[in-house]
Amino acid sequence: MPRPNHRDPESDLAAALGEELRRLRVQAGYATQDPFAKALGYGREQVSKIETGYDLPSESLFDRWLDLCQATEQDRYYLGRSLRQARRARTATPAFAKPWLEAEGKAEYLLLWTPVLVPGLLQVRQYVYDMFRRNGYGDEDATAKAEDRLARQSILAGDDPVHVTAVIHESVLDLMVGSPGTMCRQLEHLLATSEAPNVIIQIVRSNEYFLGKEGPFEIATGDAIPDTLVWVAAVEDQNSQDRAILVTPPSYFETSRAEPSTPKTRGP
């Protein structure tokens, strides 16, 4: 049986597209998903995800779907536009993240503490892609998110690059994200990036509890912005410019740096 749809087609563009693709399938004589998936050359689960809006079809799958359903030119036009709109909506920057991204782009100094994953500014494309795929995103969405994240890394280069101090717990280097090949590329990238004069990467090796180990956070500072903090929480990032709150994270950051670690790479 197809999975129940908990997404509202009235407010979710992917769910609305899925509803229309389901209409085409049924109209083409495929009353259930199993024979349609077989004719399509994909698994039934993939068809179910698309029809419920949990996933967006790739270009090749979308074209195959329309061909199999003998879609009219009008259907092709409107559904193609709906797919493009759904992709833009899904990869758009969430409102809660915009203040941080604006601060990150203006910052002179960034302090990054991460006990779980490689910091976004230091990730390679395949690492980002595999991470989002593991989180349930489809190929198109994961690719778009990877490109967006890599675009942010432009602040590390140029005539006036941001100065970054990244403190990473050693367990991050052992956490398998994607394939061994992905991890090799990621670790090689960290090593190469650490040679940049504006980047310091420090690996914390302590297995003991210390303040700040509960979760990652990032701090942006500079003349163009007030001190800005982003907390990476379980559900979504939380930004704050509250001075009372901002007093604590820098001390956590210094506490993390003081833990047993590898020697700091060169930097400012």
N, C-alpha and C positions, 0 to 999 in steps of 0.2 A: 504493500500500500504506500502511496506517496506520503511524505511527511506532512504534518499539519503546518499551515502557514501562519506564523505569529507576526509577520510583517504586514503592515497596512498598505495596500496599493494606493490609498488616497494620499498617503504622506511619504511613501517610500518608492522612489522611481524604479529601483531594481525589482521590487515586488510587482509594480504596475506592468513593467516589461514582461516579467515572468507570467503574469496573468494573460497577457496578449499572446505570448508564445504557446501557452497551454491551449488557448482558444484555437490557434492555428492547428495544433496537433490533433485535437478532437475533430475539428472541421475536416481534416485530411483523412479521417477514418481510423485514426489510432485512438481507440477509446481508453486504453491504459498505457502506462509508461514503458512497460517491458518490451513489447514488440517494436515500439518506436525507438527505444534506445538501441535495440539490436540492429534495426535498419539504419540508424544514425551512425553506428559504429562506436558508441560510447556506452559507459555503464549507466544503469538506471538511476543510481545515486546521483550522478552528474546531472541528469535530466531533472530529477527532483529538486536539486539545489537551485537550478536555474529557474524553474517554474515557481519556486517559493521566494525567490529574491535573495537567497543566501549566497548565491554566486552569480557572476556575470559571464556570459559566453565569450570565448575567444572569437576572433574574426572568422577563423576557419569553421568552427563549430556553428556559429551564427549563420554563415552562408549555407552550410550543409543543412541546417534546420529549415531555412526558408525554401531551399531547393526541394527538399523531401516533402514539404507541405504544399509545394506549388503555389507559393505566395504570389499575390498580385504585385504589380509595380507600385501601387499605392501602399500596400502593406510593407513592402521593402523600404519605401521612402520613410514612412512614419516610424516603423520599428527601428530602422537604422538611426534615425534622429533620437529616438528614445534611448537606445543603447549608448550613444555618445553622451547624452545628458546624464544618464545613470552613472557612467564612469566618472564624469566630472564631479558629480555630487559625492560619490564614494571616496574619491581621492582628495576632495577639498580639505583645506586645513580646518580642523575643529575650532570653534570659537574660543575654547579655553586655552588653546595652544598659541593663538596669534600674539598675545602680549609677550610671551617668551621668545618667539621667533623674531619679533621686532627687536627685542632687547639683544638677542644673540647677534643679530646682524650689525648692531651699532656698538657692541662691546669692544673694549680694549683688552680686557682680561676675562678669561673664563676659567672657573675652577670646577672640575668635574670629579665626582666621586661615584664609583659604580662597583657594587659587590655582586652583580648578577650577570650583566651583559657588557660587551664592548660599547663604549659611548658612541652615540649616533654619529658624531663628527669624525669618528675614527673607523667607522665600519666600511667594508668593501661591498660592492653591489650584490654579490652572491650571498653574503652573510645576511644582508637586509632581506633579500628575496626569500631565502630559506626560512628566516625568522617569521615573516608574515605568512608564508605558506603553511608553516606549522601552526599558526594561530587561526587557520581556517579561511584565509583569503584565497580567492581564485588567482589564476595565473596573471590575468590582466591587472587586477588590483595590486597584487604583490609587486609586479613590474613597475607600475606607476608609482607606488610608494617608495620603491628603491630609488627610482630616478629623482623623486622629490628630495629624498634624504641626501643623495649625493650632490644635488644642486646646492644644498646648504653648506657644503664643505668648501665652497669657493672662498669663504672668509679666512681660510687657513693660508691662502696664497696671495699674491699680488704685492703691490708696493707698500701697503700698510696692513699686514695681516694681523689678525687677533692673536694674542698670546694665550696659550692654553696650558694649563697644568692639569693633567689627568691622573688621578690616583685610582688604580684598578686592583681589586682583590685577586689573588693568584688563582682562585677557583674559577674565575671567568675564563682563563686561558685553557682550562680543562673541560669546560662545559661544551659539549658537542652541539653546534648549531649547523644543521645540514650535514654534509658529508665531510669525511676527513680532508678531501681536497679543498672544500670551502674553508675549513679551519686553517689549513696550511697557508692559503692566500691571505686570510685575515691576520695571522700571526706575522707573516712576512711584511704586510702593510704596516702593522704597528711598529715593527723594527725600523722600517724605512722612514716612517713619519717621525719617529723619535729623534732622527738625525736633523730635523729641521730646527733652525735657531730659535723659532718662536714656540716650540712645543717641548714640554717636559712630560714624560710618562714614567710614573713610579708604580711598581708592583708591590702590594702589601702581602706578606706571606703568613701573617699571624693567623692561627686557628682559634684564638681566644676571642671572647666577646669584648667589644669596645663600642663606645658611643658612636653612632653613625652607621653601624653595621646593619641596622634594620632595613635600610633601603637606600636607593641612589638619590642624589640631588645634584643640581648644578647652580652655580652662582655666576651672574654676569655683572661686571662693573666697568665704568668708564665715564668720562666727562659728559658724553652725549646722553647718558641715561642715569637714573637713580639706581642704587643697588637693586637687583632683581633676582629673585630666587624662584626656581622651579622645583617642586617636589614631584618625583615620579611615583605615583601611588598605584594601587592595584587596579583601579578602575580608570582613572584618567589623571593627567598631569595637573598639578595645582600650582598656580603662580601667586606670588605675594611680593608686595613692596612695603609691607608693614615693618617699620623699623624695629618694633618690639620683637617681631618674629625673626628678623634678619640677624639679630645679635647671636643667635645660637648656631646656625649652620657653619659659619666660618670656624668656630671653635671645634665643631665636629670634624670639619675638614682637616684642621691641624692635628686633631687627635688621631685621625686615620693615617695621616702622613707620618706620624711619630711611631706607628707600629712597626715591628720588624719588617724590613723591606729590602728590595734590591737597590743598588745605588741609583740615584737620579741621573737621567740622561742630561746632556748639556742643554742649556736653555738660558733665558734671561734670569 
